[in-house]
Amino acid sequence: QGQIPEMQSKNRVSVEMRINKDKAEMELYIDQKLIRKWRDTNGFSATGTGMAFFSQLNGPIVRVSHLRVSAWDGHSDPVSLTASNHSEDMVFLKNRDEVPGRLKSMNGSMVVINSLGTDLTIPLERITRVALTKPKVKSGAKRPWEVRAHFAGGAAVSFDLKQWEGQTLTGSSRNFGPVSFNSRHIRRLQFNLGASQKSNATNTGGADPLWPWND
């Protein structure tokens, strides 16, 4: 068991559990902060193929959402996962090196960042995280084809939808430039972002509600 003081002052947190079967270790993160690390001296003994959640609270309902399962390389985060306060984008490597610069592209296998005037190509397996600077975006004219895609884990990206062919959505983002997404990774899609925002009480105007994704 572990004490989580953050749960006393918040009603919503992000929980991440990292399991290393070879070392029989488990790490618990709350809102990207390491809370506790356990090690079973008898080795990893779990033999099941599923996961169950139980609440010990008498009263409020505990809701679990945005579940995601992915592989972990076994390396703990060398730094806390917070928003970047740097004036440039930052790539953090597993050997604890940091590469500042301007992020140019990212795909399923590598990241390209311009650092000190030189484009560096870094394989994803060498990277622990990427921190982006807060973009300086000026309010511009309404963009009728701008949509907002919501992904698992709470991330969202707004972009001008140029083409939707099969499972591929392509367009242009004010922050990232040309973008392309596979619809399998999109949980929700929101349209009419340029409409003036109104309260739910009046229910007039405003962006369209979120559309659940069932692709």
N, C-alpha and C positions, 0 to 999 in steps of 0.2 A: 504494500500500500504506500501511497505518497500523498502528502498534503499539498493542496493547490490553493494558495491564498487568493489568486486572481478570481477564483470562482465565487468569492464572497462579495465582490464588488461588480461583477459582470453577469449578464444573463445570456451571453453568447461568446464562445471561444472557439478557436481552431485547435483541434487535437491531432497530434501526429505521433504514431508509434513506429519505431524503427527496430526491426528484429534482425540480429546477426546469429544465424543458426550455428555457424562454425565455432563462434566464440561463446555461444549460449548467453548472449547479452540482449538487453532491451533498453531503448532510450525513449523517454516520454517528453514530448515538446508541447507546450501550450502557447499559442500565438507566436510560434517560431522561437520560443525560448526554452532551453533545456531545463526541465524540472528535476528529473532524477534518472539515474542509470542503474540498472540491475544486472547482476551476473549470477547465473546458476552454476554453483561449483560442481554439481553432478552432471553437467552437460545439458544440452537441449533435449528435452524428453517429450515434448508435445507431438502427438501422432495424428491429430485430427486434421480435417480439411476445411473447417469453417470457423466462424467467429460469432460469439453471442454477446449481447449487451444487457446488463442488468443494472437497475437503479436501486439504490438503498435509501432513497428519499421517500418520505411520507408526505405527499402533497403535490408540489409542482410537477408537471409532466416534463420529462427530458426528451427532447427531440434530436434525432441524429439525421444529418443530411449531408449531401455532397460527398459520399463515400468514394474513395479512390484507392486502388491498390497498384503499386508499382515496385520495381526492383530497386534495391539500395546497394551501393557499393561498399558499405561498411565503414565509411569515413564519417566521423562526426564533424559538424560544422565548426570551422576554426574561428568564426566570428558570428555575432548575432545577426539574424536576418531582419534588418531594419531598412527603412527607406534610405536611399542614397543622399548624403549631404554634400557630396562632391560636386565640383563644377563640371565634371566630365562623367561619362559612363564608366563603369568599373567592372572588370571581369576578375573573379576570385578563383584561384587555382588550388588544387589539392595539396600542393607543396607549400601553400600559404603565401605564394607570390600574388601580387595584385597588378593588373594591367589596366591603366587608365587610358582613355581615348574616346573616340566616337564610334559607337556600334553601327556597322554598316549592314550586316545581314546575319541571319541565324536560321539554320535548318535542322533537320533531324540528326546531323552528324558533326557539324562544326559551327563555329562562330567566327565572323570576320570583324575585327575592330581596327580602326586606324589609330595608331599610337605614335606620337612624335613624327607624324608625317608618313609613316610606313604602315601598309596593310598587313596585319598579322592574322593568320588562319590558325585557330586553336580547336582541336578535337573536343567534342563535348565530354568525353570520358575523363579529360584532365580538369574539368571545371566543376566547382562546387555551387556557384551561383553567379548571376549577372545582376548588377544594380544599375538602373537607368536614372539619369538626372530628370528632374521635373521639367517638362518641356515648357518653353515660353510661347504660348499659343495666343494670338490675338483673335478676338472675336471677329468673325467674318460674315459674309452673306450666308443666308440660309442655304443649306444643301439638301434638296428634297430627297436625294437617293442615299443619304447617310443613314446607316443602321448601326445597332449596337449588338454585338454577339457576346453572349455570356457563356463562360466555360466552367467546367468542374473546378471546385476550389474557390470560386468567387471572382476569378479574373474576368475582365470584360474589355473589349476593344471596339471603338467606334470607327467606321470607315465608310467611304462611298462605295456602294455595291455596283460594280461594273458588269459582272457576268456571273450567272449561276448555271453551271453545266454539270449534270450528274451530281456527284457528291462534292464538287469543288466550287467554292465561292471565291471570286477574285475581286479586287478593288484597290482603293487608295486611301491610306490613313493620313490624317494631318500630322501625326507624330512619327510614323514609321515609313511613310511612302508606300510603294506597291506592297500589297499583302495578298496572301492566298491561304485559305483554310479548308480543311476537310470537314464536311458537315458532321462526321461521326463524333468530332470533339466538341461540337456546339450543343449546349444544353437548352438555351433559349435565344430568341432573336426578337429585337425590338425595332419598330419602324416609326416614321414620322417624328424624329427627334427634334426637328426644327420648330414644331408647334409650341405655342406658349404653354407653360405649365400651369395647371389649375389644381385646386384641391380635389380630393376624392369626393368631398361632400357635394360639390357642384356637378362633378362628372362632365364638365364641358371643356373641350379643348384639351391640350396636353398631348404628350406622346402616347402612342398606342400601348396597351398593356403588353406584358411579356407573353410571348407565345411559347408554350412548352414544345420541346423538340422530341419528335418520335421517329427520326430517320433511322 
